[in-house]
């Protein structure tokens, strides 16, 4: 076989390979199109998910299932469920459906809003205590208590007892920034156990007032407290 014949034979082989590859790709595309037409995407759990937890990206994935088998309340995109909270346990492989999710921590209850080591505690409020009803969920407040010093003359005093306390709810309003009902009679605060003890004492044995802090101002200050005598001296 001369050089020309070899080149022609090699060219024929290359052409045959290209035709074969093209046919394979064409058939693969047809198969993919057929699968796409007969299936649809849905978000499922990649692991068992307990109740009352926030869904993270590693807990869910998108899979294709036969058309007609997707739950009518299921979702198609992971972004629709990541960050939501589960109402009930979800088992691995199960479709994620919206009726079994809370959209936010506020909807799922105060326990999801609390930082670790803190507790939720409610206090009684009125318009004067609550800064003319201007305090909103998500705000931070300081707390002053007026009380009688344990002296023979029962000297009245006022002290700043707690600072930078986060407001979880005003009445039933829990969404940050939400306008509470004017009739709200309670405010729920996020406090440590030690702060809760001080707040209970202040509410039971004194009179408390709230000081609304500016947004993003979390600096604590040092005060000496005040009595009638110190007012005169100053």
GROMACS elastic network, one bead per residue, 0.5 to 0.9 nm:
[ bonds ]
;  ai    aj funct       b0    kb
    1     4     6  0.80823   500
    1     5     6  0.59360   500
    1     6     6  0.65325   500
    2     5     6  0.54151   500
    2     6     6  0.63875   500
    2     7     6  0.88478   500
    3     6     6  0.51185   500
    3     7     6  0.62515   500
    3     8     6  0.86760   500
    4     7     6  0.51607   500
    4     8     6  0.62312   500
    4     9     6  0.86161   500
    5     8     6  0.50742   500
    5     9     6  0.60948   500
    5    10     6  0.85638   500
    6     9     6  0.50559   500
    6    10     6  0.60970   500
    6    11     6  0.84970   500
    7    10     6  0.50766   500
    7    11     6  0.60522   500
    7    12     6  0.85295   500
    8    11     6  0.50106   500
    8    12     6  0.61083   500
    8    13     6  0.86332   500
    9    12     6  0.50538   500
    9    13     6  0.62796   500
    9    14     6  0.87057   500
   10    13     6  0.50765   500
   10    14     6  0.62173   500
   10    15     6  0.85972   500
   11    14     6  0.50642   500
   11    15     6  0.60847   500
   11    16     6  0.85051   500
   12    15     6  0.50866   500
   12    16     6  0.60771   500
   12    17     6  0.85918   500
   13    16     6  0.50571   500
   13    17     6  0.61911   500
   13    18     6  0.86232   500
   14    17     6  0.50963   500
   14    18     6  0.61701   500
   14    19     6  0.85912   500
   15    18     6  0.50398   500
   15    19     6  0.60842   500
   15    20     6  0.84720   500
   16    19     6  0.50920   500
   16    20     6  0.60480   500
   16    21     6  0.85139   500
   17    20     6  0.50024   500
   17    21     6  0.60047   500
   17    22     6  0.84027   500
   18    21     6  0.50525   500
   18    22     6  0.59431   500
   18    23     6  0.84227   500
   19    22     6  0.50429   500
   19    23     6  0.60498   500
   19    24     6  0.85401   500
   20    23     6  0.50819   500
   20    24     6  0.61392   500
   20    25     6  0.86262   500
   21    24     6  0.50191   500
   21    25     6  0.61349   500
   21    26     6  0.84749   500
   22    25     6  0.51290   500
   22    26     6  0.60325   500
   22    27     6  0.85700   500
   23    27     6  0.61141   500
   23    28     6  0.84636   500
   24    27     6  0.51890   500
   24    28     6  0.60541   500
   24    29     6  0.85569   500
   25    29     6  0.60578   500
   25    30     6  0.85356   500
   26    29     6  0.51216   500
   26    30     6  0.62267   500
   26    31     6  0.86339   500
   27    31     6  0.61377   500
   27    32     6  0.85798   500
   28    31     6  0.50069   500
   28    32     6  0.61013   500
   28    33     6  0.85005   500
   29    33     6  0.60111   500
   29    34     6  0.84355   500
   30    33     6  0.50613   500
   30    34     6  0.60719   500
   30    35     6  0.85937   500
   31    34     6  0.50170   500
   31    35     6  0.61702   500
   31    36     6  0.85480   500
   32    35     6  0.50638   500
   32    36     6  0.60379   500
   32    37     6  0.85414   500
   33    37     6  0.61142   500
   33    38     6  0.86266   500
   34    37     6  0.51599   500
   34    38     6  0.62786   500
   34    39     6  0.86258   500
   35    38     6  0.51528   500
   35    39     6  0.59179   500
   35    40     6  0.89082   500
   35    66     6  0.86994   500
   36    39     6  0.52967   500
   36    40     6  0.68491   500
   36    64     6  0.83838   500
   37    40     6  0.77517   500
   37    67     6  0.83560   500
   38    65     6  0.84154   500
   38    66     6  0.59337   500
   38    67     6  0.57453   500
   39    64     6  0.58215   500
   39    65     6  0.51380   500
   39    68     6  0.84663   500
   40    63     6  0.81118   500
   40    64     6  0.51591   500
   40    65     6  0.55683   500
   40    66     6  0.63827   500
   40    67     6  0.57715   500
   40    68     6  0.87708   500
   40    70     6  0.79268   500
   40    76     6  0.86861   500
   41    62     6  0.63154   500
   41    63     6  0.55306   500
   41    65     6  0.64349   500
   41    66     6  0.89330   500
   41    70     6  0.84144   500
   41    75     6  0.85701   500
   41    76     6  0.57345   500
   41    77     6  0.82913   500
   42    61     6  0.83250   500
   42    62     6  0.55081   500
   42    63     6  0.56719   500
   42    64     6  0.63386   500
   42    65     6  0.72462   500
   42    70     6  0.69930   500
   42    71     6  0.88669   500
   42    74     6  0.68516   500
   42    75     6  0.58771   500
   42    77     6  0.72168   500
   42    78     6  0.89100   500
   42    95     6  0.69688   500
   42    96     6  0.81081   500
   43    60     6  0.64908   500
   43    61     6  0.55306   500
   43    63     6  0.64069   500
   43    64     6  0.88238   500
   43    74     6  0.72439   500
   43    75     6  0.58150   500
   43    76     6  0.54468   500
   43    77     6  0.63164   500
   43    78     6  0.62950   500
   43    81     6  0.87423   500
   43    94     6  0.85437   500
   43    95     6  0.59191   500
   43    96     6  0.59230   500
   43    97     6  0.86938   500
   44    59     6  0.85200   500
   44    60     6  0.55716   500
   44    61     6  0.56799   500
   44    62     6  0.62886   500
   44    63     6  0.70813   500
   44    74     6  0.88410   500
   44    75     6  0.87728   500
   44    78     6  0.89205   500
   44    92     6  0.75839   500
   44    93     6  0.54095   500
   44    94     6  0.53012   500
   44    96     6  0.54540   500
   45    48     6  0.69709   500
   45    49     6  0.74529   500
   45    58     6  0.89221   500
   45    59     6  0.57157   500
   45    61     6  0.65392   500
   45    62     6  0.88763   500
   45    90     6  0.71865   500
   45    91     6  0.67826   500
   45    92     6  0.50051   500
   45    93     6  0.50073   500
   45    94     6  0.56105   500
   45    95     6  0.65725   500
   45    96     6  0.67626   500
   46    49     6  0.86648   500
   46    58     6  0.73063   500
   46    59     6  0.52107   500
   46    60     6  0.51003   500
   46    61     6  0.64002   500
   46    91     6  0.84550   500
   46    92     6  0.53202   500
   46    93     6  0.59723   500
   46    94     6  0.83873   500
   47    58     6  0.86505   500
   47    59     6  0.60048   500
   47    60     6  0.77195   500
   47    90     6  0.83360   500
   47    91     6  0.65783   500
   47    93     6  0.71437   500
   48    59     6  0.81447   500
   48    89     6  0.74178   500
   48    90     6  0.58377   500
   48    93     6  0.83053   500
   48    94     6  0.88954   500
   49    53     6  0.77001   500
   49    55     6  0.80070   500
   49    59     6  0.73356   500
   49    86     6  0.79422   500
   49    88     6  0.86349   500
   49    89     6  0.56106   500
   49    90     6  0.50173   500
   49    91     6  0.62244   500
   49    92     6  0.74674   500
   50    53     6  0.64262   500
   50    86     6  0.73551   500
   50    87     6  0.87377   500
   50    88     6  0.69683   500
   50    90     6  0.64998   500
   50    91     6  0.83702   500
   51    54     6  0.89719   500
   51    85     6  0.79262   500
   51    86     6  0.51298   500
   51    87     6  0.53403   500
   51    90     6  0.74626   500
   52    85     6  0.57629   500
   52    87     6  0.54826   500
   52    88     6  0.69580   500
   52    89     6  0.80304   500
   52   101     6  0.88486   500
   52   102     6  0.87361   500
   52   108     6  0.75888   500
   52   112     6  0.82911   500
   53    84     6  0.82050   500
   53    85     6  0.52426   500
   53    86     6  0.56388   500
   53    87     6  0.81962   500
   53   112     6  0.85404   500
   54    82     6  0.76041   500
   54    83     6  0.55165   500
   54    84     6  0.55309   500
   54    86     6  0.66457   500
   54   104     6  0.89391   500
   54   105     6  0.83896   500
   55    58     6  0.83125   500
   55    59     6  0.63861   500
   55    60     6  0.79128   500
   55    81     6  0.68477   500
   55    82     6  0.50988   500
   55    83     6  0.52283   500
   55    84     6  0.56953   500
   55    85     6  0.60789   500
   55    86     6  0.72741   500
   56    59     6  0.55472   500
   56    60     6  0.74707   500
   56    81     6  0.85097   500
   56    82     6  0.53702   500
   56    83     6  0.62521   500
   56    84     6  0.85008   500
   57    60     6  0.59075   500
   57    61     6  0.78002   500
   57    78     6  0.74026   500
   57    79     6  0.84797   500
   57    81     6  0.88758   500
   57    82     6  0.59894   500
   57    83     6  0.84857   500
   58    61     6  0.76216   500
   59    82     6  0.86053   500
   59    92     6  0.89239   500
   60    78     6  0.67813   500
   60    81     6  0.85554   500
   60    82     6  0.81233   500
   60    93     6  0.89206   500
   60    96     6  0.83780   500
   61    77     6  0.85436   500
   61    78     6  0.66176   500
   62    76     6  0.71415   500
   62    77     6  0.70134   500
   62    78     6  0.69836   500
   64    67     6  0.88861   500
   65    68     6  0.85337   500
   65    69     6  0.68449   500
   65    70     6  0.72133   500
   66    69     6  0.58861   500
   66    70     6  0.77453   500
   67    70     6  0.68062   500
   68    71     6  0.82673   500
   70    73     6  0.83941   500
   70    74     6  0.68853   500
   70    95     6  0.78770   500
   71    74     6  0.52345   500
   71    75     6  0.86375   500
   71    95     6  0.73841   500
   71    96     6  0.87997   500
   71    97     6  0.74039   500
   72    75     6  0.85630   500
   72    97     6  0.82043   500
   73    96     6  0.82155   500
   73    97     6  0.50771   500
   73    98     6  0.58807   500
   73    99     6  0.72697   500
   74    95     6  0.63022   500
   74    96     6  0.54814   500
   74    98     6  0.63293   500
   74    99     6  0.89478   500
   75    78     6  0.77334   500
   75    80     6  0.68969   500
   75    81     6  0.78677   500
   75    95     6  0.80772   500
   75    96     6  0.65398   500
   75    97     6  0.64318   500
   75    98     6  0.73841   500
   76    79     6  0.89198   500
   76    80     6  0.78326   500
   77    80     6  0.56593   500
   77    81     6  0.77388   500
   78    81     6  0.56870   500
   78    82     6  0.61619   500
   79    82     6  0.54152   500
   79    83     6  0.83564   500
   80    83     6  0.84900   500
   80    84     6  0.82439   500
   81    84     6  0.53833   500
   81    85     6  0.83496   500
   81    96     6  0.79453   500
   81    97     6  0.89919   500
   81    98     6  0.81118   500
   81   101     6  0.80829   500
   81   103     6  0.80210   500
   82    85     6  0.85484   500
   83   103     6  0.77891   500
   83   104     6  0.75112   500
   83   105     6  0.89497   500
   84   101     6  0.63054   500
   84   102     6  0.57207   500
   84   104     6  0.57196   500
   84   105     6  0.76575   500
   85   100     6  0.85776   500
   85   101     6  0.54553   500
   85   103     6  0.65163   500
   85   104     6  0.66068   500
   85   105     6  0.68783   500
   85   107     6  0.89412   500
   85   108     6  0.71013   500
   86    89     6  0.69100   500
   86    90     6  0.79143   500
   86   100     6  0.60780   500
   86   102     6  0.61785   500
   86   103     6  0.89344   500
   86   108     6  0.85823   500
   87    99     6  0.83888   500
   87   100     6  0.52107   500
   87   101     6  0.53466   500
   87   102     6  0.65532   500
   87   108     6  0.78389   500
   88   100     6  0.61944   500
   88   101     6  0.78932   500
   89   100     6  0.86836   500
   90    93     6  0.86347   500
   90    94     6  0.65874   500
   90    95     6  0.84314   500
   90    96     6  0.77493   500
   90   100     6  0.86798   500
   91    94     6  0.55873   500
   91    95     6  0.88303   500
   92    95     6  0.87813   500
   96   100     6  0.78295   500
   96   101     6  0.85674   500
   97   100     6  0.59490   500
   97   101     6  0.73414   500
   98   101     6  0.53027   500
   98   102     6  0.80080   500
   98   103     6  0.86115   500
   99   102     6  0.79774   500
  101   104     6  0.87625   500
  101   108     6  0.88400   500
  102   105     6  0.72118   500
  102   106     6  0.86029   500
  102   107     6  0.59900   500
  102   108     6  0.58319   500
  103   106     6  0.84648   500
  103   107     6  0.68451   500
  103   108     6  0.81409   500
  104   107     6  0.54214   500
  104   108     6  0.66572   500
  105   108     6  0.50733   500
  105   109     6  0.65408   500
  105   110     6  0.76030   500
  105   111     6  0.84622   500
  105   112     6  0.53856   500
  105   113     6  0.60797   500
  106   109     6  0.56618   500
  106   110     6  0.65848   500
  106   112     6  0.72954   500
  106   113     6  0.67317   500
  106   174     6  0.60663   500
  106   175     6  0.59422   500
  106   176     6  0.85880   500
  107   110     6  0.84072   500
  107   174     6  0.83660   500
  107   175     6  0.83665   500
  108   111     6  0.79942   500
  108   112     6  0.67341   500
  108   113     6  0.88399   500
  109   112     6  0.59693   500
  109   113     6  0.73433   500
  109   174     6  0.88000   500
  110   113     6  0.50902   500
  110   114     6  0.65683   500
  110   120     6  0.74929   500
  110   168     6  0.74542   500
  110   169     6  0.84712   500
  110   174     6  0.79980   500
  111   114     6  0.54869   500
  111   115     6  0.87137   500
  111   119     6  0.84664   500
  111   120     6  0.79295   500
  112   115     6  0.81346   500
  113   168     6  0.74967   500
  114   117     6  0.82915   500
  114   118     6  0.62550   500
  114   119     6  0.67794   500
  114   120     6  0.72310   500
  114   168     6  0.82740   500
  114   190     6  0.68790   500
  115   118     6  0.57287   500
  115   119     6  0.81830   500
  115   190     6  0.82529   500
  116   119     6  0.84783   500
  117   191     6  0.86399   500
  117   192     6  0.64319   500
  117   193     6  0.80836   500
  118   190     6  0.61857   500
  118   191     6  0.53343   500
  118   193     6  0.68851   500
  119   189     6  0.80790   500
  119   190     6  0.56366   500
  119   191     6  0.53473   500
  119   192     6  0.58726   500
  119   193     6  0.67056   500
  119   196     6  0.79786   500
  120   168     6  0.76333   500
  120   188     6  0.62845   500
  120   189     6  0.56176   500
  120   191     6  0.64073   500
  120   192     6  0.86285   500
  120   196     6  0.88106   500
  121   187     6  0.81930   500
  121   188     6  0.52910   500
  121   189     6  0.53168   500
  121   190     6  0.65685   500
  121   191     6  0.70604   500
  121   196     6  0.71222   500
  122   169     6  0.86715   500
  122   186     6  0.61494   500
  122   187     6  0.53087   500
  122   189     6  0.61321   500
  122   190     6  0.89844   500
  123   185     6  0.84354   500
  123   186     6  0.54832   500
  123   187     6  0.54311   500
  123   188     6  0.63909   500
  123   189     6  0.78734   500
  123   199     6  0.86175   500
  123   200     6  0.85928   500
  123   203     6  0.77265   500
  124   129     6  0.87198   500
  124   185     6  0.58302   500
  124   187     6  0.65708   500
  124   203     6  0.84469   500
  125   128     6  0.78620   500
  125   129     6  0.56196   500
  125   130     6  0.60223   500
  125   184     6  0.77908   500
  125   185     6  0.52205   500
  125   186     6  0.53225   500
  125   187     6  0.65805   500
  125   209     6  0.89123   500
  126   129     6  0.53487   500
  126   130     6  0.60221   500
  126   131     6  0.87145   500
  126   132     6  0.81240   500
  126   133     6  0.77809   500
  126   183     6  0.87421   500
  126   184     6  0.79526   500
  126   185     6  0.62368   500
  126   186     6  0.81315   500
  127   130     6  0.53115   500
  127   131     6  0.63655   500
  127   133     6  0.53729   500
  127   134     6  0.87700   500
  127   182     6  0.85429   500
  127   185     6  0.89679   500
  128   131     6  0.56173   500
  128   132     6  0.55686   500
  128   133     6  0.77841   500
  128   209     6  0.76510   500
  128   210     6  0.86610   500
  129   132     6  0.74699   500
  129   133     6  0.83297   500
  129   208     6  0.69362   500
  129   210     6  0.56952   500
  129   211     6  0.86509   500
  130   133     6  0.51819   500
  130   134     6  0.68944   500
  130   135     6  0.63575   500
  130   187     6  0.84260   500
  130   209     6  0.72216   500
  130   210     6  0.58757   500
  130   211     6  0.80827   500
  130   212     6  0.84525   500
  131   134     6  0.56562   500
  131   135     6  0.66157   500
  131   209     6  0.82106   500
  131   210     6  0.66274   500
  131   211     6  0.70463   500
  131   212     6  0.70691   500
  132   135     6  0.80029   500
  133   136     6  0.82186   500
  133   180     6  0.81594   500
  133   181     6  0.88995   500
  133   182     6  0.69527   500
  133   184     6  0.86884   500
  134   179     6  0.84894   500
  134   180     6  0.89320   500
  134   212     6  0.83744   500
  135   138     6  0.87418   500
  135   139     6  0.65421   500
  135   140     6  0.84755   500
  135   141     6  0.84131   500
  135   167     6  0.81422   500
  135   170     6  0.77804   500
  135   177     6  0.88305   500
  135   179     6  0.85949   500
  135   180     6  0.85627   500
  135   212     6  0.68194   500
  136   139     6  0.56219   500
  136   140     6  0.88302   500
  136   167     6  0.72014   500
  136   168     6  0.85750   500
  136   169     6  0.74669   500
  136   170     6  0.66477   500
  136   173     6  0.83661   500
  136   174     6  0.85999   500
  136   175     6  0.87644   500
  136   176     6  0.69009   500
  136   177     6  0.53552   500
  136   178     6  0.62336   500
  136   179     6  0.63740   500
  136   180     6  0.69854   500
  137   140     6  0.86207   500
  137   166     6  0.81131   500
  137   167     6  0.52043   500
  137   168     6  0.52414   500
  137   170     6  0.61854   500
  137   173     6  0.69988   500
  137   174     6  0.56737   500
  137   175     6  0.62196   500
  137   177     6  0.55532   500
  137   178     6  0.64455   500
  137   179     6  0.82174   500
  137   180     6  0.83031   500
  137   187     6  0.89181   500
  137   188     6  0.87964   500
  138   166     6  0.62846   500
  138   167     6  0.53031   500
  138   168     6  0.60339   500
  138   169     6  0.77755   500
  138   174     6  0.82036   500
  138   175     6  0.77472   500
  138   177     6  0.63421   500
  138   178     6  0.88409   500
  139   165     6  0.83358   500
  139   166     6  0.59656   500
  139   167     6  0.54504   500
  139   168     6  0.81389   500
  139   176     6  0.78054   500
  139   177     6  0.77634   500
  139   212     6  0.74890   500
  139   213     6  0.74309   500
  139   214     6  0.84594   500
  139   215     6  0.74254   500
  140   163     6  0.83888   500
  140   164     6  0.54817   500
  140   165     6  0.51768   500
  140   167     6  0.58665   500
  140   211     6  0.86041   500
  140   212     6  0.63965   500
  140   213     6  0.56263   500
  140   214     6  0.79096   500
  140   215     6  0.78584   500
  140   216     6  0.89595   500
  140   217     6  0.86752   500
  140   218     6  0.81272   500
  141   162     6  0.84914   500
  141   163     6  0.65520   500
  141   164     6  0.54603   500
  141   165     6  0.51809   500
  141   166     6  0.65453   500
  141   167     6  0.72883   500
  141   210     6  0.61894   500
  141   211     6  0.52869   500
  141   213     6  0.53241   500
  141   214     6  0.88804   500
  142   160     6  0.74051   500
  142   161     6  0.78817   500
  142   162     6  0.55929   500
  142   164     6  0.56007   500
  142   165     6  0.62338   500
  142   209     6  0.83854   500
  142   210     6  0.57733   500
  142   212     6  0.66269   500
  142   213     6  0.70743   500
  143   159     6  0.85877   500
  143   160     6  0.59807   500
  143   161     6  0.59672   500
  143   162     6  0.51208   500
  143   163     6  0.63745   500
  143   164     6  0.87272   500
  143   165     6  0.82116   500
  143   199     6  0.86326   500
  143   208     6  0.66209   500
  143   209     6  0.57877   500
  143   211     6  0.61558   500
  144   158     6  0.67465   500
  144   159     6  0.55265   500
  144   161     6  0.57858   500
  144   162     6  0.72105   500
  144   163     6  0.89689   500
  144   202     6  0.86564   500
  144   207     6  0.82284   500
  144   208     6  0.55593   500
  144   209     6  0.52422   500
  144   210     6  0.64570   500
  144   211     6  0.76308   500
  145   157     6  0.82748   500
  145   158     6  0.55709   500
  145   159     6  0.55657   500
  145   160     6  0.65431   500
  145   161     6  0.67694   500
  145   199     6  0.89857   500
  145   202     6  0.59349   500
  145   203     6  0.78901   500
  145   206     6  0.60844   500
  145   207     6  0.54136   500
  145   209     6  0.64219   500
  145   210     6  0.89803   500
  146   156     6  0.71113   500
  146   157     6  0.56061   500
  146   159     6  0.66226   500
  146   202     6  0.80505   500
  146   205     6  0.89723   500
  146   206     6  0.54627   500
  146   207     6  0.51458   500
  146   208     6  0.63735   500
  146   209     6  0.83055   500
  147   155     6  0.83437   500
  147   156     6  0.56779   500
  147   157     6  0.54648   500
  147   158     6  0.63440   500
  147   159     6  0.84881   500
  147   202     6  0.79738   500
  147   205     6  0.69007   500
  147   207     6  0.66197   500
  147   208     6  0.89610   500
  148   151     6  0.80951   500
  148   154     6  0.53197   500
  148   155     6  0.52951   500
  148   157     6  0.58727   500
  148   158     6  0.85435   500
  148   205     6  0.86649   500
  148   206     6  0.76202   500
  149   152     6  0.88188   500
  149   153     6  0.84802   500
  149   154     6  0.54709   500
  149   155     6  0.50847   500
  149   156     6  0.59991   500
  149   157     6  0.64021   500
  149   227     6  0.89978   500
  150   153     6  0.81960   500
  150   154     6  0.58093   500
  150   155     6  0.74023   500
  151   155     6  0.64342   500
  152   155     6  0.79912   500
  155   227     6  0.71601   500
  155   228     6  0.77626   500
  156   226     6  0.86727   500
  156   227     6  0.59957   500
  156   228     6  0.70336   500
  157   225     6  0.71807   500
  157   226     6  0.55364   500
  157   228     6  0.72625   500
  158   225     6  0.56611   500
  158   226     6  0.53144   500
  158   227     6  0.65521   500
  159   223     6  0.78587   500
  159   224     6  0.73916   500
  159   226     6  0.65098   500
  160   163     6  0.75744   500
  160   222     6  0.86934   500
  160   223     6  0.70581   500
  160   224     6  0.83748   500
  160   225     6  0.65932   500
  161   195     6  0.88740   500
  161   198     6  0.76248   500
  161   199     6  0.81450   500
  161   202     6  0.84110   500
  162   165     6  0.71019   500
  162   195     6  0.72902   500
  162   198     6  0.82894   500
  162   199     6  0.80280   500
  163   211     6  0.89850   500
  163   218     6  0.84815   500
  163   219     6  0.86998   500
  163   220     6  0.64220   500
  163   221     6  0.82745   500
  164   213     6  0.75820   500
  164   217     6  0.84971   500
  164   218     6  0.59116   500
  164   219     6  0.77054   500
  164   220     6  0.71537   500
  165   189     6  0.67311   500
  165   190     6  0.63695   500
  165   191     6  0.67734   500
  166   188     6  0.88468   500
  166   189     6  0.58456   500
  166   190     6  0.54104   500
  166   191     6  0.77985   500
  167   170     6  0.75496   500
  167   174     6  0.88906   500
  167   176     6  0.89621   500
  167   187     6  0.73177   500
  167   188     6  0.61320   500
  167   190     6  0.63594   500
  168   173     6  0.86469   500
  168   174     6  0.61254   500
  168   175     6  0.83848   500
  168   176     6  0.80160   500
  168   187     6  0.77534   500
  168   188     6  0.54280   500
  168   189     6  0.53414   500
  168   190     6  0.63238   500
  169   172     6  0.64394   500
  169   173     6  0.54319   500
  169   175     6  0.76442   500
  169   176     6  0.83172   500
  169   180     6  0.85174   500
  169   186     6  0.84029   500
  169   187     6  0.57926   500
  169   189     6  0.71006   500
  170   173     6  0.53222   500
  170   174     6  0.67601   500
  170   178     6  0.89547   500
  170   179     6  0.85935   500
  170   180     6  0.59079   500
  170   181     6  0.80718   500
  170   184     6  0.65706   500
  170   185     6  0.80542   500
  170   186     6  0.61880   500
  170   188     6  0.62777   500
  170   189     6  0.89390   500
  171   174     6  0.81044   500
  171   180     6  0.65969   500
  171   181     6  0.70562   500
  171   183     6  0.81305   500
  171   185     6  0.62470   500
  171   186     6  0.51928   500
  171   187     6  0.58816   500
  171   188     6  0.77311   500
  172   180     6  0.73853   500
  172   181     6  0.81403   500
  172   184     6  0.77327   500
  172   186     6  0.86254   500
  172   187     6  0.88164   500
  173   176     6  0.83960   500
  173   178     6  0.63889   500
  173   179     6  0.72258   500
  173   180     6  0.54010   500
  173   181     6  0.77418   500
  173   184     6  0.89951   500
  174   177     6  0.84513   500
  174   178     6  0.70957   500
  174   180     6  0.85596   500
  175   178     6  0.53965   500
  175   179     6  0.88278   500
  176   179     6  0.89364   500
  177   180     6  0.89525   500
  179   182     6  0.87036   500
  180   183     6  0.82532   500
  180   184     6  0.68354   500
  181   184     6  0.53390   500
  182   185     6  0.86321   500
  184   187     6  0.78670   500
  190   196     6  0.89192   500
  191   194     6  0.78950   500
  191   195     6  0.56156   500
  191   196     6  0.59184   500
  191   199     6  0.89913   500
  192   195     6  0.50632   500
  192   196     6  0.61160   500
  192   197     6  0.87822   500
  193   197     6  0.64739   500
  193   198     6  0.89491   500
  194   197     6  0.52409   500
  194   198     6  0.66098   500
  194   199     6  0.87587   500
  195   198     6  0.51467   500
  195   199     6  0.60950   500
  195   200     6  0.86191   500
  196   199     6  0.50065   500
  196   200     6  0.60962   500
  196   201     6  0.86045   500
  197   200     6  0.52595   500
  197   201     6  0.63453   500
  197   202     6  0.86643   500
  198   201     6  0.51923   500
  198   202     6  0.61163   500
  198   203     6  0.86460   500
  199   203     6  0.60845   500
  199   204     6  0.84738   500
  199   208     6  0.88309   500
  200   203     6  0.52226   500
  200   204     6  0.60038   500
  200   205     6  0.83797   500
  201   204     6  0.51929   500
  201   205     6  0.57642   500
  201   206     6  0.75345   500
  202   205     6  0.55248   500
  202   206     6  0.50756   500
  202   207     6  0.66707   500
  202   208     6  0.65989   500
  203   206     6  0.55687   500
  203   207     6  0.59838   500
  203   208     6  0.62033   500
  204   207     6  0.79237   500
  213   216     6  0.83404   500
  213   217     6  0.65617   500
  213   218     6  0.78799   500
  214   217     6  0.54246   500
  214   218     6  0.83706   500
  215   218     6  0.83156   500
  217   220     6  0.88581   500
  223   226     6  0.87595   500
  225   230     6  0.87961   500
  226   229     6  0.79447   500
  226   230     6  0.58039   500
  226   231     6  0.67848   500
  227   230     6  0.52523   500
  227   231     6  0.63390   500
  227   232     6  0.88467   500
  228   231     6  0.52223   500
  228   232     6  0.65327   500
  228   233     6  0.88335   500
  229   232     6  0.52870   500
  229   233     6  0.62575   500
  229   234     6  0.87403   500
  230   234     6  0.60385   500
  231   234     6  0.53559   500
